[in-house]
Amino acid sequence: MPNIEGVYVFYDRLGRDDDQRRLFKILDDAGWTPVETADDVSEFWGDYSALLLDIGDKTNAARQLKKVTAANILFGLRLDKRFDELRATNPAAFDIQRAAVADLQRLIELYKTAGNDDPAYEIIDALRALGRYDAAVTVADEVLKQDRIVDGHGKDYRNWIEDRRAYALFDLGRFDEAIAGERKAATRQERGHANVSQVLNLAQMLLDVGRFREALAILKPMERPNVGSPTGRAFVAQIRVCALNGLGRIKEQREAMASASGQLAENRAARLHTLLCADDESGAAKEMIAWLDEPRNRGRALLELSKPVADRPLGAYRAVLSRRFDEVRNDPAVVAAVAKVGHTETLTTVGADWPYYP
């Protein structure tokens, strides 16, 4: 059976819906599951379900929907207008809380026999998705007591458990502890190589709480040519623009944004965040409308535009960006674009990887 990375690469190269549906059918008929049992393929089967709805095959779409277990993917589908009839017929299939609890239990059972610590990382995020931040920290602390922490390829994985622990602390509003933990994770190698991920995450945390000069200093080694992947370099550019904005160095911010336009062009997450940091709500609104116009990605866009819970702790600069993104949510053109393809809701939790934005 092909691994998940190979399937996704092939899928992304298929530009036509008909070709993608054929690939899905082949894998479905073969009973495909990923080689790594901790890997979640909810996004994959959610896409197939949507493609089947596009051709009116509601029965098979409902069958594929049963394979969608990740709460954030399921939430995106329930916001998508294409799924309204399936939701009306079977509301329980779109019960986010139930899905999150079931996924957590699956991961806990998997971790008992996995032989590596990939599922522990997923357990921490599953707890965060349920808003159980204290429990997420406790799980991370227990894993970190081990002498050896490895991923599914046998590579040292301690930095990633420390990273998820730091994010759970951040969710709790324990910002200084989170930053200290992320700083420690950033000193470690990343799967045997120079660490990029935790350095970027540390810079983002510093940015979120308004420690702009520290964020810029952390990024310095990563501003050399060819350091990191294109994705990583785009996030370096985004954090730099945001930090300059926070410092009120607007001329430098504009120059940094102009010079990074090529890096940002292929990275929507970094590009949209940069527009918010540049106080360009109009540009961010246009970005969201374009995102909503992409059938495969609109569930994620609708999730981003859904309103987070009101009582979550925010760093000082994150709160600024949150107010700016509220303007994007309320933009009449964005509201109209949402109504055309789906709807938004108030999120019950904001943990794990949703939403990306304030």
HELIX and SHEET records of a PDB file:
HELIX    1   1 ILE A    4  ARG A   13  1                                  10    
HELIX    2   2 ASP A   17  ASP A   29  1                                  13    
HELIX    3   3 SER A   42  ASP A   54  1                                  13    
HELIX    4   4 LYS A   58  LEU A   65  1                                   8    
HELIX    5   5 ALA A   71  LEU A   79  1                                   9    
HELIX    6   6 LYS A   81  PHE A   83  5                                   3    
HELIX    7   7 ASP A   84  THR A   89  1                                   6    
HELIX    8   8 PRO A   91  PHE A   94  5                                   4    
HELIX    9   9 ILE A   96  THR A  113  1                                  18    
HELIX   10  10 ASP A  118  ALA A  129  1                                  12    
HELIX   11  11 TYR A  133  LEU A  144  1                                  12    
HELIX   12  12 ARG A  158  ASP A  171  1                                  14    
HELIX   13  13 PHE A  175  ALA A  186  1                                  12    
HELIX   14  14 SER A  197  ASP A  208  1                                  12    
HELIX   15  15 PHE A  212  LEU A  219  1                                   8    
HELIX   16  16 LYS A  220  GLU A  223  5                                   4    
HELIX   17  17 PRO A  230  GLY A  246  1                                  17    
HELIX   18  18 ILE A  250  SER A  259  1                                  10    
HELIX   19  19 SER A  261  ALA A  265  1                                   5    
HELIX   20  20 ARG A  268  CYS A  277  1                                  10    
HELIX   21  21 GLU A  281  LEU A  292  1                                  12    
HELIX   22  22 ARG A  298  LEU A  305  1                                   8    
HELIX   23  23 ALA A  316  ASN A  330  1                                  15    
HELIX   24  24 PRO A  332  VAL A  341  1                                  10    
END                                                                             
